[in-house]
Amino acid sequence: MKVAVVGVTGMVGTIMLKVLEERNFPITELIPVASEKSVGKEIIFNNNSYTVVNLATAVEKKPAIALFSAGGQTSLEWAPKFAEMGTTVVDNSSAWRMDLDKKLIVPEINATTLTATDKIIANPNCSTIQMVMALAPLHNKYKIKRIVVSTYQSISGTGMKAIKQLENELNGVDGEMAYPHPIHQNALPHCDIFEENGYTKEEMKLVRETQKILNDASIAVTATAVRIPTAGGHSEAVNVEFEKDFKLNEVSSILKNTPGVTVQDDIVNNVYPMPISANGKDDVFVGRIRRDGSQANTLNLWIVSDNLRKGAATNTVQIAEYLLKNKMLN
């Protein structure tokens, strides 16, 4: 089982290696791949040293699977080259997500749609993954009409440049800016670039990807995405209107019985999801479960998850695990 990790020296690539180790993914040969500036560096995986190679070398090695986290342009150029060699690509960028011919997969929700012919598989956006993990089982029971979501997203979603900006601001150091404004003691209603409709790309990912993953274009979604100065973990306030009415205890029971979801909802004892406690964990945490008293059949939820793990690396590895288990890899 040859496995390539593309973007291995980046934030998500580093976590991918950690998750592959933790979950004992059966690798006979690891192929660590990064940009030319990182080629030749040594990385440690399962107590063994591996030399970082470039993309062309990795393609020639014909891995069974390539886990990509190297940006959209790299994925657009190189994922097809791997696929042509028989490699299955699981891509963590936005490059293929809305391609009509590519599957957008959260394993707990729609992995069963995958076949051995799917050679490029898209991993959804981090903020989408955690929201649909909580909403998919409720959609199956009550049918979602409309979602209003506001996100509170960690700077780790932007990358190392953003982490460095916050560190510089905390230490009073002038340095390169990842954002157009300070992030320390601030909140930026600006995640990714703005589209012509006035929404950011991050906000529109929540709209488009949710409909695709849940296979229901009738679901209305509106989003506001905000960047806050936390180092890890995304949070979301989600207001969801259903076609059918619900009982709160039934909603809690459904969520408690959903694999990959942990309910933390004990307001008497101040127990609710927070990014500081979700950091480093793979589950999606749900709390503040309450009825919206302003209109019928409407629920409020607070959803938190580690954006680098279930929101990126873990979901990617879980897709690989599903493909392996179902004998879909060469």
Disulfide bonds with the S-S distance in Angstrom:
none
